[in-house]
Amino acid sequence: MRFQHEPAGLCRHVVVAGSPAENSTIADLALGEGTWISMINRSGALVAVRGDTTLRTGDEVLLLLDPHTDTDV
């Protein structure tokens, strides 16, 4: 996904095999209050971002981080 002007706090991650996110639902991730998943790209298609959405290997995840929160992702 490309943006003409990337928003502040935008962070991109790809789910890799063996990572804590692989096969986890969004609700099970320890993201913290200052972090939320904005979009999930799975093989070129957008996936609905809901608590019961399961992340798979290769998913590109766009997170937004609150700049006023000290968050490690």
Secondary structure as UniProt FT lines:
FT   TURN            8..9
FT   STRAND          10..14
FT   TURN            17..18
FT   TURN            20..23
FT   HELIX           26..28
FT   TURN            33..34
FT   STRAND          35..42
FT   TURN            43..44
FT   STRAND          45..47
FT   TURN            51..52
FT   TURN            57..58
FT   STRAND          60..65
FT   TURN            67..68
//
